[in-house]
Amino acid sequence: MAHAAPASGAGAPRAVTAGAGGLPDVFSERTHRIASVAVPVVLGLVYGYWAAANQRSGGEITGWNLLFGFVTAFAFMVLYVGIRALAPHMRRELHAILWASFTGGAFGFLYSLTDKSIVRSVLMGLVVGAVWFAVLFYRYYTHEDAEGHRIR
């Protein structure tokens, strides 16, 4: 039994465009625009809350603690957006180093708020950054050419 496909309008399949790497792009341009704003805001607020919670060590929430959390969130958002805009224009080695240093520094800062020594905080940040560099370098090495252009 054969059925005719709908010609147009309701019930017609939408055209799926190819995204990065030739994979189908299931989200619309509007969704991508919203995500480009929402992701940094959500990540920044989570990071700011985490930093404020570490600073107060389970104590009561004060106005200064709230201010610290929002300032930390704002700084994280600005750095994240800046790195996200700058990194794709770099070669794969620098691309990986930039994201690894951001991740290691962010982790080291959070760790320093837990009343550990500064030496231990720096070492933990360096370890996290080094691991993240290895992961990202492998990913970029297998998905980009030497100039940083994605392999299609």
Phi, psi and chi 1 to 4 in degrees:
 res  aa     phi    psi   chi1   chi2   chi3   chi4
   1 MET       -  122.1 -177.0  176.6  -66.8      -
   2 ALA  -104.5  142.4      -      -      -      -
   3 HIS  -123.2  144.2  -63.8  -76.7      -      -
   4 ALA   -82.3  141.6      -      -      -      -
   5 ALA   -76.9  145.4      -      -      -      -
   6 PRO   -60.9  140.8   14.4  -21.3      -      -
   7 ALA   -75.1  -47.8      -      -      -      -
   8 SER  -164.6  176.1   63.7      -      -      -
   9 GLY    80.8 -147.0      -      -      -      -
  10 ALA   -64.9  137.7      -      -      -      -
  11 GLY    89.6  -10.1      -      -      -      -
  12 ALA   -76.8  136.8      -      -      -      -
  13 PRO   -67.5  140.4   19.1  -26.5      -      -
  14 ARG   -78.2  147.5  -91.2 -173.5    9.6  178.7
  15 ALA   -74.6  130.3      -      -      -      -
  16 VAL  -102.7  120.5  178.3      -      -      -
  17 THR   -86.0  155.9   60.0      -      -      -
  18 ALA   -83.8  130.5      -      -      -      -
  19 GLY   -93.3 -155.8      -      -      -      -
  20 ALA   -64.4  134.4      -      -      -      -
  21 GLY    78.8   10.3      -      -      -      -
  22 GLY    80.4    3.0      -      -      -      -
  23 LEU   -78.6  151.0  -63.2  173.7      -      -
  24 PRO   -66.2  139.0   18.0  -25.0      -      -
  25 ASP   -97.1  104.2 -168.6    3.4      -      -
  26 VAL   -87.1  -11.0  -64.5      -      -      -
  27 PHE  -102.0  150.3  -63.0  114.4      -      -
  28 SER   -79.1  169.6   67.1      -      -      -
  29 GLU   -61.3  -37.6  -76.3  -63.1  -42.1      -
  30 ARG   -61.5  -42.1  179.5  176.3  179.2  -96.6
  31 THR   -63.6  -40.8  -55.2      -      -      -
  32 HIS   -65.4  -39.2  -76.2  -76.5      -      -
  33 ARG   -64.5  -43.1  -79.5 -166.9  -48.2  -89.9
  34 ILE   -63.7  -43.4  -69.2  170.3      -      -
  35 ALA   -65.0  -33.2      -      -      -      -
  36 SER   -66.4  -21.4   70.5      -      -      -
  37 VAL   -97.2  -41.0  172.6      -      -      -
  38 ALA   -69.7  -38.9      -      -      -      -
  39 VAL   -62.0  -50.3  168.3      -      -      -
  40 PRO   -61.9  -37.8  -20.2   28.9      -      -
  41 VAL   -65.3  -47.6  169.7      -      -      -
  42 VAL   -65.0  -46.0  168.9      -      -      -
  43 LEU   -61.7  -41.0  -72.2  177.8      -      -
  44 GLY   -63.8  -43.0      -      -      -      -
  45 LEU   -66.5  -39.7  -70.6  174.4      -      -
  46 VAL   -64.1  -44.0  168.1      -      -      -
  47 TYR   -64.2  -43.3 -172.8   82.3      -      -
  48 GLY   -63.3  -41.3      -      -      -      -
  49 TYR   -63.8  -42.7  172.8   75.5      -      -
  50 TRP   -62.6  -43.3 -165.0  -12.8      -      -
  51 ALA   -65.1  -42.5      -      -      -      -
  52 ALA   -65.8  -39.4      -      -      -      -
  53 ALA   -65.7  -39.8      -      -      -      -
  54 ASN   -65.8  -38.0  -78.2   -5.9      -      -
  55 GLN   -67.2  -40.0 -174.1 -166.8   36.7      -
  56 ARG   -83.5   -8.2   71.9  173.7 -175.5  -91.1
  57 SER    51.8   41.9  -59.9      -      -      -
  58 GLY    82.8    3.2      -      -      -      -
  59 GLY   -79.3 -166.4      -      -      -      -
  60 GLU   -76.3  153.5   64.5 -177.9   32.5      -
  61 ILE   -83.4  126.7  -62.1  172.6      -      -
  62 THR  -117.0  171.4   63.2      -      -      -
  63 GLY   -63.1  -39.4      -      -      -      -
  64 TRP   -66.5  -35.1  -71.1  112.1      -      -
  65 ASN   -67.0  -40.1 -173.1 -109.3      -      -
  66 LEU   -64.1  -44.5  -78.7  173.9      -      -
  67 LEU   -60.5  -43.9  178.8   65.8      -      -
  68 PHE   -59.5  -43.4  176.6   76.6      -      -
  69 GLY   -63.4  -43.9      -      -      -      -
  70 PHE   -70.9  -37.7  -78.0  115.7      -      -
  71 VAL   -65.9  -41.3  168.4      -      -      -
  72 THR   -64.2  -42.1  -56.3      -      -      -
  73 ALA   -61.6  -43.7      -      -      -      -
  74 PHE   -64.0  -44.3 -178.8   73.9      -      -
  75 ALA   -62.6  -41.4      -      -      -      -
  76 PHE   -62.5  -44.7 -177.3   89.4      -      -
  77 MET   -61.9  -44.4  -75.7 -175.4  -97.6      -
  78 VAL   -63.3  -45.7  167.5      -      -      -
  79 LEU   -63.8  -43.1  -74.4  172.1      -      -
  80 TYR   -61.0  -47.7  178.3   82.3      -      -
  81 VAL   -64.9  -40.7  168.5      -      -      -
  82 GLY   -63.7  -44.1      -      -      -      -
  83 ILE   -68.8  -39.2  -69.6  171.9      -      -
  84 ARG   -63.6  -32.5 -167.6  173.9   69.3  179.1
  85 ALA   -79.3  -33.9      -      -      -      -
  86 LEU   -85.7  -39.2 -177.6   64.6      -      -
  87 ALA   -59.9  -41.4      -      -      -      -
  88 PRO   -64.5  -15.7  -22.0   31.4      -      -
  89 HIS   -89.7    4.3  -58.9  -69.0      -      -
  90 MET  -105.3  163.2  -62.2 -178.8  153.0      -
  91 ARG   -67.5  162.6  -68.3 -176.7   30.0 -162.5
  92 ARG   -61.7  -33.8   58.3 -174.6  171.9 -150.8
  93 GLU   -66.9  -48.2  -64.0   86.3    4.6      -
  94 LEU   -68.4  -34.5  -65.3  174.9      -      -
  95 HIS   -58.8  -48.5 -167.4  170.2      -      -
  96 ALA   -66.9  -40.0      -      -      -      -
  97 ILE   -64.4  -40.8  -73.3  171.7      -      -
  98 LEU   -62.6  -49.5 -170.5   62.0      -      -
  99 TRP   -68.1  -36.4  -81.9  112.7      -      -
 100 ALA   -66.7  -40.0      -      -      -      -
 101 SER   -69.1  -36.8   61.9      -      -      -
 102 PHE   -63.2  -47.1  173.9   70.6      -      -
 103 THR   -65.8  -45.5  -54.4      -      -      -
 104 GLY   -64.1  -40.9      -      -      -      -
 105 GLY   -66.0  -41.1      -      -      -      -
 106 ALA   -64.2  -42.1      -      -      -      -
 107 PHE   -68.3  -43.1 -178.0   82.9      -      -
 108 GLY   -60.8  -38.2      -      -      -      -
 109 PHE   -64.4  -46.1  176.8   70.6      -      -
 110 LEU   -62.1  -39.7  -75.4  178.0      -      -
 111 TYR   -67.6  -33.5 -163.6   80.0      -      -
 112 SER   -68.7  -21.9   71.9      -      -      -
 113 LEU   -78.8   -3.2  -64.5  172.8      -      -
 114 THR   -95.0   19.0   61.2      -      -      -
 115 ASP    64.4   28.6  -63.8  -29.5      -      -
 116 LYS   -90.5  166.9  -58.1  -67.7 -176.9 -170.9
 117 SER   -68.9  155.6   72.2      -      -      -
 118 ILE   -66.1  -33.5 -169.4   66.8      -      -
 119 VAL   -64.2  -44.8  173.6      -      -      -
 120 ARG   -65.9  -37.7 -175.7  166.8  176.9  158.0
 121 SER   -63.9  -43.1  -60.3      -      -      -
 122 VAL   -65.1  -43.9  168.5      -      -      -
 123 LEU   -63.4  -41.8  -72.4  176.1      -      -
 124 MET   -64.1  -41.8  -68.1  -62.2  -72.1      -
 125 GLY   -62.5  -40.8      -      -      -      -
 126 LEU   -65.8  -40.2  -73.8  173.0      -      -
 127 VAL   -64.8  -47.0  167.3      -      -      -
 128 VAL   -63.0  -42.9  168.1      -      -      -
 129 GLY   -63.2  -39.6      -      -      -      -
 130 ALA   -67.4  -42.3      -      -      -      -
 131 VAL   -64.1  -44.2  168.9      -      -      -
 132 TRP   -65.4  -36.1 -161.9 -124.9      -      -
 133 PHE   -62.0  -44.7  170.3   75.9      -      -
 134 ALA   -61.0  -43.6      -      -      -      -
 135 VAL   -64.7  -48.0  169.2      -      -      -
 136 LEU   -68.7  -39.4  -71.4  175.8      -      -
 137 PHE   -62.4  -42.0 -179.1   75.7      -      -
 138 TYR   -61.1  -44.2  174.7   76.3      -      -
 139 ARG   -63.4  -48.6 -173.3 -159.2 -177.2  -79.5
 140 TYR   -68.3  -34.0  -62.1  143.3      -      -
 141 TYR   -66.1  -34.1 -169.7   79.0      -      -
 142 THR   -90.1  -11.2   57.4      -      -      -
 143 HIS  -118.7   -3.2  -71.0   79.3      -      -
 144 GLU  -134.0  156.6  -64.5  178.4   -5.7      -
 145 ASP   -85.0 -177.4   62.1    8.7      -      -
 146 ALA   -62.9  -25.8      -      -      -      -
 147 GLU   -87.6   -4.7  -74.0   79.4   33.6      -
 148 GLY    96.2    9.7      -      -      -      -
 149 HIS   -88.1  137.1  -58.3  112.4      -      -
 150 ARG   -64.0  139.1  -70.1 -172.0  178.6 -158.7
 151 ILE   -83.3  126.5  -60.6  171.8      -      -
 152 ARG  -105.4      -  -58.8 -154.7 -173.0 -108.8
